[in-house]
Amino acid sequence: MKLLKKALSALAVIFAVVCAAGCNNKTYELYTNMPDGYELLDKSFKTNLIDGYVPTERGGEAPDSTGYTTKGITYFSMYTDATIAVSDDFKEDTDKEKFADFTTEEGKKFISFTQAVKQQLDDIDKALSTSVINSDVSKFNAADAGEKVQISKTAYEVISEAKRIYEMTEGYYNPALYYNVLAYGFGDNHRVMTKEELPSDEIIATYTDLASHFEEVQLIQEGETHYVVKPEYTVVVEDETLTLHIDLSGIGKGYAVDKVEKLFNDYGYEFGYFSFGSSSMLVKRHLDGAYNLGLSNPRSPSRDTYVKTAILNEKLSTSGDNEQFYVIDGVRYCHVIDPTTGKPVQTGIMSATVIGGSAAEDDALTTAIMAMGKEKAISFVKEKLNDRRVVFTCE
């Protein structure tokens, strides 16, 4: 995803090269529930409309932004860049102090907006990381079958949301496909595999069986203390007994975007955006009004924009089979796993974007849509996502 045309003084915005005549001779399908409000820039995509979208008011009266300028900062969290841009009247001392740390005359430290964002991202990373030994997710993964593990409120909220969306999508979003992801060379130690290294169908079936017990994860709150209980179910692979493991990276970035939106509101910022790895975003106002969002063609090596739409006071997420992938004998293996097969998705869906509502939910929903395949995804969007704008592409 790219924010187009709206140049920011503090950050370089890459302008997309539009392949208006088509990026190649191959044609693709674009499915969307937006009857209007977007522009198709790549004619190699054939548009198909999904019924049911109900537009909502996203604008409201714009505040006076006379004299505003833009500042930006990039963090590194969850193995990717997280970029934030804020427009405000930074000529005023109070607005300068609000953005960056300062100490009062009484020696009291004031936590700035930028520091508050950093602390929020660090807290989420420490709770959800699969590579940090003492993170909540790592403690859950290391626990014995049936064990009760104390976790942070952050992990409790994210697992709770993951369970809700697992049910909402009938298991097409499943964060327990942990072993499947690793088996194909993805995850924290991403590597390109050879044909000989691909896992056997028998092993993948066992991993998939284990992941299907995610619904048995239990959450318990006792006062201000939170717990998660691991399912009793185990499997045996190559003489090793495995318990259910989870990876919340497919919802964690969206959750972080939701939390950063609250900080935008708490600090009184109405202009700017927050982009987490370009897969989950919060888009407030641009000084000229709405931002233009450009979606990258998942089959374009130069990531040319195939469609654009205006974004204002919304959150969104996108998933694609072009971010982490390799090709063996003409077959594309990507990091998105189909929970019905336990293998990288081969549904024909190349990318999915959901705009509106919670970014955490959008983050998980785009993964689920890719795994559903075209017909089920069309029905799902029509029946359950009529309050959001959705775009997905198919080969």
N, C-alpha and C positions, 0 to 999 in steps of 0.2 A: 504494500500500500504506500502511496505517496501523496503528500499534500502539494497540489499544483498551483502555479501562477501567483499565489500570494507570497511574495518575497518577504523574508524576515531579516531585519537588520543584524541580529545576533547569530543567526544560523544560516548555513547555506542550504537552499532547497533545490534539489535536482529537478530540472524540467524534463519531462518525458518527451522522447522522440516518437511521434505518432505515426504508426504504419497504417495510414488511412486506406491504402489499397490492399491491405492484407500483408501479414508478415511472411507468409509463404503460400504455397498453392493449396495447402490443406485447409479444410473448413471444420469449424467447431460449433458447438451449441452453447448458447447462453440462456439460462433460465432465471427469471426474476419475477417478483411480485410487484415491482414498481411499474405502474401503467405509464408514468411519465417522470420527469424530474431527473433524467440521466441522459448522457450523450454517448452513443456508440462510436468509437473512434477507429476500430479495426473491423473492416468489412468481411474478414474471414470468419466472424462469429455470426451465427443466425440466432435471432432473438425469439424466445418463447415466453409468453406471459402466463404467470401463475395467478389465479384469482384469489381474492380474499383480503388483500392489504387494505387497512383502514388508516389513512393519513392522520397524523397528530401534529399539533402546534409545537414548534420547536424554537421559535424565535423570541417573541416578546419585544418590548421596547428596549432599544439599545441605549446604554448609558453614554454620556458625553465622554469622548476619548481625545479631546483636544490636547495636544502636547504630549501624548503618550509615545513611548518608544518601547523597543522589545529587547529583553535579555533572555539568554538561554544557558543551559548547563546540561552536560551529559554524564550520567552515572553508568557504572557497570554492575549489573546484578543478574543473577540467574543465567550466567554465561552469555549475556548479550548486553547491548547498549540500551539505555533508557534515557530518552532525550526529552527535555522539558523546555518550553518557551512561554514567557509571560510578558504581556504588554501592560504598562502602567505609567503613571506620571513619576518617573524616577528622579525628577528634579527636586521633588519634595523630600526632605530629610526622613520623614516618617516612612515613606515608601521605599527609600533606599534601605533603611534599617529593617523593614519588614522582609525584604528579599534576602539580605545577607546578615550574618551574625553580628551582634554588637554587645557591648557591656555598658550598662547604665552608670551614672555617676555614683550610685550607691554600690557599684560592684556586682550587680545582679546580671547574670547572663540571660539574654533574650534569645530564644530559639527561633531562628529565621525560617522562612518558608522552605528555602533550599535545604537546610539542615533537617527540617521536619520530614521532607520527602526522603532524604537519605536514610534517616532513622527508620522510616516506614518500610522502605525497600529492604534494609538490612534485617529487620525483624521478620519479614515475610520469608526472605531467603533462608534465614536460620531455622525457621519453622518447617519449611517445605523441602529443603534441599535433600537429595538422595545421596550426595557425596560428603556432606558434613556429618561426622560420626554422631554428634549429640543433637542433631535436629530431631524434631518430633517425628517426621516421616522415617528417618533412619532408625529411631528407637522402635517404632512400630514394626518396621521390616525385620529388625533383629530379634523381635520378641518370639516366644514360643507360641505354638497354636493354642488358642483359647486364652492367652494372657491378656490381662487388663493393664493398659499403659497410660500413665498420666501425660497429658499433652497441653499445649498452650491454647488460649482462646482462639488465636489465629488458625492453628491447625484444625481445631474443632469446627470452626465456621466453614473452612474450605472443604473438609471431609463431608460435613453436613450438606453443603451445596452440591458436592460431587455425587452423593447418594441420591439427592433429589433429581438431578439431571439424568443420572443413570436410569432411574425409574421413568422419567418423562420421555426419554428416548428409547425405552425398551431395551436398554443395555448397549445401544450403539455407541454411547460414550461410556467407556469403562477404564478407569485409571488403574485397574489391577492387571492389565496386560503387560506387566513389568517384564517378566521373563521373555515374552514374545518380542518385545522391543529390543532387548539385549541380544536375543538369539540372531537377529538380523543385522547386528552391528550398529544399532542406534543407541541413543541415551547419552550419558555423560562421556563415554569413551567411543564416540562415533568413529567408524572406520568403514572403508569400502571392502566388501567381501568378494570372494571368488565363488565360482559355481560349486567347487568342491567343499567350500566352507559353509554352504547353506545348510540349515538344520533339517533333520528328517521330518517327514509328515507325522510320524509317531510321537516324536518329542514335542512338536508344536501342538498336537492334539492334547497332550498331557498338560502343557502350559495353559492352553485355552480352557480346559476343564477347570483348572485351579482358579483362573481369573473369573469364571462364571459364578463363583461364590462371593463376589464382592458385596452383594446385597446382604450377606450375613454379618458384615462389619457392624458393630454396635457402638453407639455414642452415648455417654453417660455424663450428666452434669450434676455435681453435688455442691450446692452453694456457688462459690466462685472457682471451683476446681473442675477441670474437664478431663474426661477419660475416653479412650477408645479400646474396644475389645476385639482382638483378632479372631477370625473364624477358627473352629476346631479342625476344619478340613485340611488335609495334606495330600501331596502326591509324591511319588518316587521317580526320579530321573537319574539313570546311571548310578544306582545304588545310593543316591542322596535324597533324603527326605526334605521336601520343600514346603514352606508355609506361604500363605498369600502375602505378596508384596504390592506396594502401590507406588505410583509416580504421579504427582499432582502438577507437573509442569504444564499439562494441557488445560489447566484452569487457573494456575497460580498467577500468571501474568495478567489475566483479566481481573482477578481479585485485587491485584496491586493497583490496577488502573482505577477501580472503584474506590479504593482507599485514597488515592491521590486526588480524585475528584473532590472528595470531602475536604482535603486540605486546601484545594483551590477555593472552595466555598468558605472555609473557616478563615482564610486570610484575605477574603474579599476580592479575589482575582476573577474577573469576568472575561478576560481576553487571553488567548493562548491555547496551547495544546500539550499533551503528554503522549509520547509514542514509545511503547515498550517493545523493542525488537522489531518494529514495523508490523507486528502481528496483532497487537492489541493497542487501542488508542482511545484517548479522551480528546475530543475536539470542542473547545469553547467557541469564542468569537474571534474573528480576525478584525483588525481595525477597519477594514473595508466592508465588513459584513460576514458572510459565510466563507468557509474554506472550500476549495475544490479538491475532492479526493479522487486520485487516479488509481485504478486497480491494474496491476501488472499482468500481462499475458503469461500464463504459466508455461507456455511453450516457446516464448521468445527469449533467446539467449541474452539479449540486451534489456530484458524486462520492460519492453515497450508497453505503454498504457493502451488497454483495449476499451475501457469504459471509464467515464468520470461522472461524479454526482456531487452536489453541494452538501456540505456537512456543517451543522450548526448546533451547538449544545447537545452533542450526542456521543455515545461510546460505541465502539465497534471492534470486531475481531475478524481475522481471516486465517484460513489454513490452506495449504497447497501441497501437491506432491512434487513440487520443484524446489523445495527448500533444503531438505536432506534426502538424498536419493542416490542410487547407482543403477546401472543397467547391465543385465546379464542375458545374453542371447535374445536381445530385443525386448526383454521384460523389465519394466521399471519397478524397483523396490524402494519404497519411501518409508518415512518414519511413522506414518499413520497406519495403524493396524485395524483390520476388519475383525471385529469380535466374533463374527460367525465362522470365520475360517482360521483365525489366529495368525494370518499372514498379512503382509503389506497390502493395502487396498488395491483391488483390481476391478473396481466398480464402474470405471469410465469417467468418474467425476475427478476433475483435475484440481479445482479450487473452489472454496466456498467463503463467502463473506456475509456476516450478519451485522446490521446497523440498528442501534436502538436498544433500550433496556439496559440490563446489567452487563458489564464487560466480562465478568466471570462466567456468566451464563453463555454469552456469545462465544467466548473462548472454547467452551466445551461443545456447544452446538455446532460450530463449524467442523469440528472433528467428527461428530456424529453424522452430519450430513454427507461428508465424504465417504463414510463407511456404508451408508444406507443404499447408495445407488440411485439412479435417476428417478424411477417411478415412486419408490418409497419416500424419497426426499421431496418430491413434488407434493405428495399427500401430506407429509409432515409440515411443510411450510404453509400449505393452505389451511390446515386444521389447527395448528398450534402457534404459528408465528405471524399471525395477521396484524400484530401490533409493531412489527419490525420490517425493515427493508432487507431483502435477501437477494443475493446474486450467487449463482454457482455455474460452473462451466463443465462441459463434457466433451470428450473426444468422440 
